[in-house]
Structure formats: C-alpha cells, structure tokens
Amino acid sequence: MAAQPSLAGRVAIVTGASRGLGLEMALEMAAAGMKVVLTGSRPGTALDAAVEKARAAATDAGRAAGRDDVAGIVADVCSYAACEAVVAETVARFGRVDVLVNNAGVGMRLISERFNTEPTRFWEAEPDAWKAIIDTNVTGAFNMARAAVPGMVARGFGKVINVSTSDQTMVRKGYSPYGPSKAALEAASRVWAQDLAGTGVTVNVYLPGGAADTDLLPSGPGKKGADGNLLPPSIMRRAILWLCSDASNHETGGRYIARLWNDALAPDEAAAAARSAPADKPRIM
C-alpha cells in the first residue's frame, strides 16, 4: 500500500519488534514516514539490530533525519510499570502516542519444543509456562493499552492494533494456552472498541492468516504450520499502513487478515475483503 499523507510524523509503539511480525510492521512504518518506537523484552543484539534496520528503512525512503525518528526501548510488557515507562519515554521523545501495536507474544514453545508434532495436553503443561503465556499475550496487551489509551482519549485520537492468530488455532488440540490467549485478546479488543466508542480512539485486530515463519515455531526442516503452509513475516506489511492511517479512522472493532489483503485493490476495497465478517454473538463452542 502506498504511504498516505496522514502517516507523516505519526507516532507508533510496536511491542515485540525485535524480530518477526513486529519488526516487519515497524520497518514498513518507518519507511512510510512514521516515528516508531520498537520494544523488546530484553536488551541485546536483536533489538539493537532491529532499531538499526528501521532507521535504515527511514533513511532509504529519502528522509535525511529518519534515524532520529526511530527508537528502541527494553520493556517487559508483563510489567505495568515498564509499560508506563515506554509510553512516558515515547511522549518525552516524540510528543505523543498515536498508534499502539500490541504484537509482543509468547508461543507454545514455552510449553514444549515439540508442540506442533506432539501436542501437549493442558494438564501436562507446567503452570509457570502457562502463566507466562497468559501474562504476555493477554495482560501484556492490557498493560500497554492501559498506559497509552488515556493520552489518546485526552487528544481525541488514537489507534490500538492487537495482533492475533487464526480462528482454528484458538481451539486447536494441544494449543492451550496460546490459542485461548488470543481468543481472550480478541474478546478484549471487542470490549475495548465499545468502551472507546465516540472518543476518536479505535481498536482493531490484525493477524497473518496462517502460521508465519517466526520464532514461535520450532526451527528445523519440518517447520510449518498445522495446515502445512508457512507465511513470510513480511505479510504483515500489507495492511498495517492502512490501519495506522486516517483512511481507517472510521473502522473499529474489526478483524483484518493480512493474507486476504490484495494490494491490487483500492485500500477500502482491500480492507473490506480482508475483514472477517462481524458476528452478532461470539461463537466459541
């Protein structure tokens, strides 16, 4: 999608942006003229390298001062104090937070390195591993939104984008608690969108549309999703600029699938095709 004028100078926080889906979205934003803060749960070369890639994307796009528009912050989203600090540092550096992308997540590898070939039954999961997944994927998203949204509401503008997973993964055998954690995040997103109605702040869900080639899956020659396919992390670049731009200001409570986004269509048409049909009532069972 071509960059829109509304993106220039827009300030975004992307959690879990050291690699994978988060990094791809951050690179797309930086190249489009946005000011981007990338977060990672721990210091190290991964986050440093991601920040340098985003700065290079900004300068490669012809923005001489692009390096100054990208920052990296170490923060564990499980800590509300750390999330508050991320928002405060972003505001101190860039003046505000316009977009929050809740991408930080922990997958089933914390339960078992063989989860995709030998499903772990829920009663076999280590309680500490279960808690860590829920804390990151559900509470972490709340922590970041809780820290960022009040400022958005005060300004009358903001966008919260929660990264989720495919429907079948939420209820797939052996995928607990990862699947249920994303179901909880989508339910929360629906509630948040209603809570924020009329404030100028929107909440939408964004997902690849299948297993992506990230560290959430065990490495090796058999690395693939349950359907036998594997999407490139770059697929998340498709709709992220639309979700961040003024073109999506009228959309909230939606669920958009990157795999279904067609760049050959006009943005509004592509968005309609990529949006899951809204349900009158949630259906889990």
Kinemage of the C-alpha trace (Angstrom):
@kinemage 1
@onewidth
@group {chain A} dominant
@subgroup {mainchain}
@vectorlist {calphas} color= white
{ca met a 1} P 0.000 0.000 0.000
{ca ala a 2} L 1.306 3.445 -0.872
{ca ala a 3} L 2.042 5.672 2.088
{ca gln a 4} L -0.675 8.166 2.956
{ca pro a 5} L -0.007 11.813 3.893
{ca ser a 6} L -1.584 11.246 7.324
{ca leu a 7} L 1.247 8.869 8.235
{ca ala a 8} L 3.984 11.506 8.131
{ca gly a 9} L 5.098 12.128 11.697
{ca arg a 10} L 2.544 9.777 13.222
{ca val a 11} L 3.961 8.201 16.388
{ca ala a 12} L 3.712 4.454 16.951
{ca ile a 13} L 4.840 1.946 19.547
{ca val a 14} L 5.320 -1.622 18.301
{ca thr a 15} L 5.860 -4.166 21.064
{ca gly a 16} L 7.843 -7.319 20.447
{ca ala a 17} L 9.550 -5.670 17.477
{ca ser a 18} L 12.996 -7.242 17.782
{ca arg a 19} L 12.141 -9.756 15.080
{ca gly a 20} L 9.343 -11.441 13.181
{ca leu a 21} L 5.967 -9.815 12.625
{ca gly a 22} L 6.686 -6.830 14.845
{ca leu a 23} L 9.905 -5.966 13.052
{ca glu a 24} L 8.266 -6.161 9.627
{ca met a 25} L 5.484 -3.815 10.679
{ca ala a 26} L 7.972 -1.409 12.265
{ca leu a 27} L 10.074 -1.340 9.081
{ca glu a 28} L 7.018 -0.562 6.978
{ca met a 29} L 6.007 2.255 9.311
{ca ala a 30} L 9.484 3.780 9.420
{ca ala a 31} L 9.733 3.760 5.627
{ca ala a 32} L 6.335 5.494 5.414
{ca gly a 33} L 7.463 8.478 7.492
{ca met a 34} L 6.184 7.459 10.892
{ca lys a 35} L 8.073 7.894 14.154
{ca val a 36} L 8.460 4.411 15.590
{ca val a 37} L 9.408 3.022 18.988
{ca leu a 38} L 10.351 -0.652 18.921
{ca thr a 39} L 10.228 -2.567 22.187
{ca gly a 40} L 11.843 -5.833 23.170
{ca ser a 41} L 11.618 -7.761 26.408
{ca arg a 42} L 15.362 -7.882 26.943
{ca pro a 43} L 18.466 -5.937 25.918
{ca gly a 44} L 20.752 -7.415 23.304
{ca thr a 45} L 21.790 -7.539 19.709
{ca ala a 46} L 18.324 -8.476 18.398
{ca leu a 47} L 16.667 -5.233 19.477
{ca asp a 48} L 19.717 -3.157 18.549
{ca ala a 49} L 19.783 -4.688 15.065
{ca ala a 50} L 16.030 -4.160 14.636
{ca val a 51} L 16.355 -0.475 15.508
{ca glu a 52} L 19.193 -0.060 13.007
{ca lys a 53} L 17.117 -1.759 10.293
{ca ala a 54} L 14.199 0.575 10.992
{ca arg a 55} L 16.491 3.600 10.887
{ca ala a 56} L 17.911 2.374 7.588
{ca ala a 57} L 14.378 1.933 6.223
{ca ala a 58} L 13.604 5.526 7.129
{ca thr a 59} L 16.736 6.929 5.531
{ca asp a 60} L 16.408 4.686 2.468
{ca ala a 61} L 12.977 6.218 1.962
{ca gly a 62} L 14.689 9.581 1.494
{ca arg a 63} L 14.244 11.021 4.963
{ca ala a 64} L 17.564 12.549 5.959
{ca ala a 65} L 16.501 12.816 9.590
{ca gly a 66} L 14.944 9.350 9.604
{ca arg a 67} L 17.405 7.973 12.118
{ca asp a 68} L 16.060 10.385 14.717
{ca asp a 69} L 12.537 9.083 14.157
{ca val a 70} L 13.259 5.549 15.418
{ca ala a 71} L 13.996 4.424 18.963
{ca gly a 72} L 14.322 1.160 20.826
{ca ile a 73} L 13.209 0.567 24.426
{ca val a 74} L 13.721 -2.533 26.529
{ca ala a 75} L 10.477 -3.346 28.323
{ca asp a 76} L 8.727 -6.483 29.523
{ca val a 77} L 5.029 -5.927 28.829
{ca cys a 78} L 4.186 -8.154 31.788
{ca ser a 79} L 5.225 -5.227 33.984
{ca tyr a 80} L 2.741 -2.369 34.057
{ca ala a 81} L 5.441 -0.038 35.359
{ca ala a 82} L 7.597 -0.912 32.353
{ca cys a 83} L 4.687 -0.181 30.005
{ca glu a 84} L 4.085 3.167 31.671
{ca ala a 85} L 7.772 3.935 31.203
{ca val a 86} L 7.596 3.082 27.479
{ca val a 87} L 4.684 5.463 26.975
{ca ala a 88} L 6.323 8.195 29.052
{ca glu a 89} L 9.609 7.892 27.154
{ca thr a 90} L 7.805 7.918 23.810
{ca val a 91} L 5.866 11.056 24.757
{ca ala a 92} L 9.043 12.721 26.027
{ca arg a 93} L 10.814 11.955 22.766
{ca phe a 94} L 8.057 12.372 20.172
{ca gly a 95} L 5.313 14.307 21.968
{ca arg a 96} L 2.515 11.739 21.972
{ca val a 97} L 1.448 8.196 21.076
{ca asp a 98} L -0.864 7.905 18.068
{ca val a 99} L -0.669 4.162 17.405
{ca leu a 100} L -0.098 1.178 19.671
{ca val a 101} L 0.596 -2.194 18.075
{ca asn a 102} L 0.312 -4.942 20.681
{ca asn a 103} L 2.457 -7.540 18.964
{ca ala a 104} L 4.560 -8.931 21.840
{ca gly a 105} L 3.664 -12.556 22.355
{ca val a 106} L 4.851 -15.882 23.694
{ca gly a 107} L 4.002 -19.106 21.885
{ca met a 108} L 3.678 -22.791 22.659
{ca arg a 109} L 7.424 -23.429 22.604
{ca leu a 110} L 7.401 -22.394 26.249
{ca ile a 111} L 5.216 -25.443 26.876
{ca ser a 112} L 7.088 -27.852 24.583
{ca glu a 113} L 9.582 -27.701 21.725
{ca arg a 114} L 7.568 -30.458 20.044
{ca phe a 115} L 4.127 -28.915 20.448
{ca asn a 116} L 3.437 -28.901 16.700
{ca thr a 117} L 4.204 -32.613 16.280
{ca glu a 118} L 3.402 -33.987 19.758
{ca pro a 119} L 0.554 -31.934 21.269
{ca thr a 120} L 0.849 -31.303 24.992
{ca arg a 121} L -2.393 -31.876 26.856
{ca phe a 122} L -3.339 -28.977 29.076
{ca trp a 123} L -2.873 -30.921 32.316
{ca glu a 124} L 0.705 -31.717 31.301
{ca ala a 125} L 1.692 -28.061 30.905
{ca glu a 126} L 3.938 -26.505 33.510
{ca pro a 127} L 1.907 -23.908 35.451
{ca asp a 128} L 4.695 -21.328 35.256
{ca ala a 129} L 4.848 -21.670 31.458
{ca trp a 130} L 1.060 -21.375 31.213
{ca lys a 131} L 1.108 -18.244 33.337
{ca ala a 132} L 3.931 -16.667 31.310
{ca ile a 133} L 1.982 -17.064 28.056
{ca ile a 134} L -1.210 -15.593 29.509
{ca asp a 135} L 0.695 -12.793 31.237
{ca thr a 136} L 2.399 -11.726 28.000
{ca asn a 137} L -0.336 -12.302 25.436
{ca val a 138} L -3.313 -11.019 27.415
{ca thr a 139} L -2.195 -8.969 30.395
{ca gly a 140} L 0.742 -7.504 28.460
{ca ala a 141} L -1.599 -6.108 25.815
{ca phe a 142} L -3.826 -4.674 28.548
{ca asn a 143} L -0.837 -3.128 30.315
{ca met a 144} L 0.304 -1.318 27.183
{ca ala a 145} L -3.213 -0.181 26.277
{ca arg a 146} L -3.875 0.937 29.851
{ca ala a 147} L -0.725 3.052 29.732
{ca ala a 148} L -1.243 4.527 26.254
{ca val a 149} L -5.000 4.953 25.820
{ca pro a 150} L -5.675 7.706 28.387
{ca gly a 151} L -3.411 10.070 26.442
{ca met a 152} L -5.130 9.097 23.198
{ca val a 153} L -8.552 9.775 24.688
{ca ala a 154} L -7.380 13.146 26.010
{ca arg a 155} L -6.252 14.116 22.494
{ca gly a 156} L -9.329 12.658 20.819
{ca phe a 157} L -7.321 10.391 18.537
{ca gly a 158} L -5.539 7.066 18.641
{ca lys a 159} L -5.330 3.577 17.217
{ca val a 160} L -4.839 0.311 19.084
{ca ile a 161} L -3.949 -2.662 16.887
{ca asn a 162} L -3.884 -6.065 18.592
{ca val a 163} L -2.057 -8.872 16.784
{ca ser a 164} L -3.929 -12.164 16.922
{ca thr a 165} L -3.996 -15.615 15.340
{ca ser a 166} L -6.295 -17.681 13.120
{ca asp a 167} L -9.651 -18.934 14.373
{ca gln a 168} L -8.666 -22.587 14.200
{ca thr a 169} L -5.529 -22.004 16.242
{ca met a 170} L -7.610 -20.644 19.124
{ca val a 171} L -9.311 -24.014 19.585
{ca arg a 172} L -6.759 -26.452 18.113
{ca lys a 173} L -5.919 -29.523 20.169
{ca gly a 174} L -2.662 -29.078 22.061
{ca tyr a 175} L -2.525 -25.295 21.561
{ca ser a 176} L -3.577 -24.317 25.060
{ca pro a 177} L -2.911 -21.739 26.417
{ca tyr a 178} L -1.613 -19.927 23.300
{ca gly a 179} L -4.844 -20.314 21.329
{ca pro a 180} L -7.115 -19.319 24.212
{ca ser a 181} L -4.849 -16.355 24.999
{ca lys a 182} L -5.516 -14.948 21.534
{ca ala a 183} L -9.246 -15.651 21.878
{ca ala a 184} L -9.129 -13.620 25.084
{ca leu a 185} L -7.270 -10.811 23.326
{ca glu a 186} L -9.885 -10.679 20.571
{ca ala a 187} L -12.714 -10.635 23.119
{ca ala a 188} L -10.926 -7.823 24.944
{ca ser a 189} L -10.496 -5.956 21.668
{ca arg a 190} L -14.223 -6.110 21.040
{ca val a 191} L -14.933 -4.777 24.527
{ca trp a 192} L -12.297 -2.036 24.244
{ca ala a 193} L -13.707 -0.869 20.917
{ca gln a 194} L -17.122 -0.456 22.550
{ca asp a 195} L -15.657 1.244 25.618
{ca leu a 196} L -13.877 3.751 23.359
{ca ala a 197} L -16.814 4.494 21.054
{ca gly a 198} L -17.083 8.219 20.407
{ca thr a 199} L -13.628 9.061 21.784
{ca gly a 200} L -11.746 9.117 18.475
{ca val a 201} L -9.730 6.074 19.545
{ca thr a 202} L -10.204 2.851 17.587
{ca val a 203} L -9.335 -0.770 18.349
{ca asn a 204} L -8.813 -3.389 15.652
{ca val a 205} L -7.342 -6.871 15.415
{ca tyr a 206} L -4.738 -7.818 12.806
{ca leu a 207} L -3.366 -11.286 12.027
{ca pro a 208} L -1.307 -13.031 9.347
{ca gly a 209} L -3.981 -15.555 8.337
{ca gly a 210} L -1.892 -18.659 8.943
{ca ala a 211} L 1.315 -19.777 10.589
{ca ala a 212} L 4.176 -17.374 9.930
{ca asp a 213} L 7.876 -18.123 9.752
{ca thr a 214} L 8.788 -16.735 13.174
{ca asp a 215} L 10.419 -17.975 16.359
{ca leu a 216} L 7.027 -19.017 17.701
{ca leu a 217} L 7.530 -22.238 15.721
{ca pro a 218} L 10.376 -24.682 16.397
{ca ser a 219} L 13.148 -24.439 13.837
{ca gly a 220} L 14.206 -27.297 11.601
{ca pro a 221} L 13.428 -28.834 8.198
{ca gly a 222} L 9.853 -29.616 9.224
{ca lys a 223} L 9.000 -26.061 10.229
{ca lys a 224} L 5.466 -25.381 9.030
{ca gly a 225} L 2.019 -24.557 10.251
{ca ala a 226} L -0.701 -27.066 11.075
{ca asp a 227} L -2.080 -26.659 7.535
{ca gly a 228} L 1.323 -27.428 6.012
{ca asn a 229} L 1.942 -23.833 4.953
{ca leu a 230} L 4.207 -21.104 6.258
{ca leu a 231} L 3.685 -17.411 5.562
{ca pro a 232} L 6.572 -14.921 5.436
{ca pro a 233} L 6.591 -12.417 8.335
{ca ser a 234} L 6.593 -9.645 5.717
{ca ile a 235} L 2.941 -10.432 5.006
{ca met a 236} L 2.123 -8.157 7.947
{ca arg a 237} L 3.306 -5.163 5.929
{ca arg a 238} L 0.229 -5.402 3.708
{ca ala a 239} L -2.436 -3.678 5.792
{ca ile a 240} L -0.510 -2.066 8.621
{ca leu a 241} L -0.209 1.355 6.980
{ca trp a 242} L -3.932 1.446 6.260
{ca leu a 243} L -4.648 0.545 9.865
{ca cys a 244} L -2.334 3.354 11.037
{ca ser a 245} L -3.608 5.980 8.594
{ca asp a 246} L -6.620 8.280 8.557
{ca ala a 247} L -8.150 6.018 5.916
{ca ser a 248} L -9.158 3.628 8.720
{ca asn a 249} L -10.418 6.263 11.174
{ca his a 250} L -13.992 5.101 10.681
{ca glu a 251} L -13.184 1.459 11.410
{ca thr a 252} L -13.184 -0.013 14.916
{ca gly a 253} L -13.925 -3.420 16.359
{ca gly a 254} L -12.719 -5.059 13.138
{ca arg a 255} L -10.564 -8.100 12.459
{ca tyr a 256} L -8.254 -7.903 9.447
{ca ile a 257} L -6.364 -10.798 7.854
{ca ala a 258} L -3.118 -9.920 6.102
{ca arg a 259} L -3.238 -12.962 3.808
{ca leu a 260} L -6.516 -11.724 2.340
{ca trp a 261} L -5.316 -8.165 1.730
{ca asn a 262} L -4.995 -7.512 -2.014
{ca asp a 263} L -2.678 -4.618 -2.883
{ca ala a 264} L -4.142 -4.538 -6.399
{ca leu a 265} L -7.410 -3.209 -4.983
{ca ala a 266} L -8.176 0.278 -3.742
{ca pro a 267} L -7.439 0.441 0.007
{ca asp a 268} L -11.084 0.490 1.113
{ca glu a 269} L -11.857 -2.463 -1.155
{ca ala a 270} L -8.808 -4.364 0.087
{ca ala a 271} L -9.834 -3.685 3.684
{ca ala a 272} L -13.363 -4.943 3.076
{ca ala a 273} L -12.019 -8.131 1.514
{ca ala a 274} L -9.560 -8.698 4.367
{ca arg a 275} L -12.035 -8.053 7.171
{ca ser a 276} L -13.642 -11.011 8.903
{ca ala a 277} L -17.415 -10.920 8.816
{ca pro a 278} L -18.657 -9.453 12.116
{ca ala a 279} L -20.548 -11.871 14.359
{ca asp a 280} L -23.707 -10.863 16.207
{ca lys a 281} L -22.697 -13.079 19.093
{ca pro a 282} L -19.290 -14.640 19.849
{ca arg a 283} L -19.145 -18.334 18.948
{ca ile a 284} L -16.501 -20.478 20.613
{ca met a 285} L -18.146 -23.893 21.026
